[in-house]
């Protein structure tokens, strides 16, 4: 009888462990978009149309970009005095300076690429999951 009791306790513990792991998997942060949504303050008044949803941080654009890129490596990155522009597979994250820190704009690549093309130019490749840049003499050497 003692073995049966330990077997039941062990099985119950395993079931609880699986449920906890499944909950963590479902509620985890599995994209740059979810990372921003979980960590920064929503600022609907700073949205750009219906395409780009805005969040704010009291930190500088470079600090926010470092936090995000430490967690999620972008496919492409461009930074200048206007802000930090990160391209991911399906999303862009644009981090612009404001007087109180940063505004972080999340947008699908379908609308972000045309919007920011004049800034990012050829720095953002156009392809899914990898940088796509022109070759030319000496490319890859």
C-alpha positions in Angstrom: 0.0 0.0 0.0 2.8 2.4 0.7 4.2 2.2 -2.8 0.8 2.9 -4.3 0.5 6.0 -2.2 3.9 7.3 -3.4 3.0 6.5 -7.0 -0.2 8.6 -6.7 1.7 11.5 -5.1 4.4 11.3 -7.8 1.9 11.2 -10.6 -0.1 14.1 -9.1 3.2 16.1 -8.8 4.1 15.4 -12.4 0.6 16.5 -13.6 1.0 19.8 -11.7 4.4 20.3 -13.2 3.1 19.8 -16.7 0.3 22.2 -16.1 2.6 24.9 -14.7 5.0 24.4 -17.7 2.1 24.7 -20.2 0.8 27.9 -18.5 4.3 29.4 -18.6 4.6 28.4 -22.3 1.2 30.0 -23.2 1.7 33.2 -21.3 5.4 33.7 -22.1 7.0 36.5 -24.1 7.6 34.9 -27.4 8.0 37.9 -29.7 9.5 41.4 -29.7 6.0 42.7 -29.9 5.0 40.8 -26.7 8.2 41.9 -25.0 7.4 45.6 -25.6 3.7 45.1 -24.6 4.8 43.4 -21.3 7.4 45.9 -20.3 6.4 49.4 -21.4 3.5 51.7 -20.8 0.8 51.9 -23.5 0.4 55.4 -24.9 -2.6 55.3 -27.3 -2.5 59.1 -27.8 0.9 58.6 -29.6 -0.3 55.9 -32.0 0.4 56.6 -35.7 -2.9 55.9 -37.4 -4.2 52.4 -37.0 -0.9 50.8 -38.0 1.6 51.7 -35.3 0.8 51.2 -31.6 2.8 53.3 -29.2 4.4 52.6 -25.8 6.5 54.8 -23.7 9.6 54.5 -21.5 11.4 56.9 -19.2 14.7 55.5 -20.6 16.6 56.8 -23.7 16.0 55.2 -27.1 19.5 53.5 -26.9 18.7 52.0 -23.5 15.3 50.7 -24.6 16.9 49.3 -27.8 19.6 47.5 -25.7 17.0 45.9 -23.5 15.0 44.7 -26.4 17.9 43.5 -28.6 19.4 41.7 -25.6 16.2 39.7 -25.5 15.3 39.6 -29.2 18.0 39.9 -31.9 16.7 42.0 -34.8 17.1 41.0 -38.4 18.3 44.5 -39.1 19.0 47.6 -37.1 19.6 51.3 -38.0 20.2 54.1 -35.6 20.7 57.8 -36.1 19.9 61.0 -34.3 16.2 60.6 -35.0 15.9 57.2 -33.2 16.6 53.5 -33.3 14.9 51.4 -36.0 14.7 47.6 -35.5 13.4 45.1 -38.1 12.1 41.7 -37.1 10.5 39.0 -39.3 7.0 40.4 -39.3 7.3 43.5 -37.1 9.3 46.7 -36.7 10.1 48.4 -33.5 10.9 52.1 -33.8 12.2 53.9 -30.7 12.1 57.7 -30.9 13.3 60.2 -28.3 10.7 62.3 -26.5 11.3 64.9 -23.7 10.5 62.3 -21.0 12.4 59.3 -22.5 11.2 57.3 -25.5 8.2 56.4 -27.6 8.3 52.9 -28.9 6.2 52.2 -32.0 5.2 48.7 -32.9 4.1 48.1 -36.5 3.8 45.3 -39.1 6.6 45.3 -41.6 4.1 45.7 -44.4 3.3 49.2 -43.4 6.6 50.1 -41.5 8.9 49.5 -44.4 7.3 52.1 -46.7 6.8 54.5 -43.8 10.5 54.5 -42.7 12.2 53.7 -46.0 13.4 57.3 -46.4 15.2 56.9 -43.1 16.4 53.3 -43.1 17.0 53.1 -46.8 18.9 49.9 -47.7 19.8 49.3 -44.0 16.6 47.3 -43.6 16.7 44.4 -46.0 13.4 43.2 -47.4 13.1 39.5 -46.6 11.9 37.3 -43.9 14.2 36.3 -41.1 17.5 37.5 -42.5 19.3 40.6 -43.7 19.0 41.0 -47.4 21.6 43.5 -48.7 23.0 44.1 -52.1 26.3 42.5 -52.9 28.6 44.4 -55.2 32.4 44.3 -55.4 34.0 42.9 -52.3 30.7 41.7 -50.8 31.3 39.0 -48.2 35.1 39.4 -48.2 
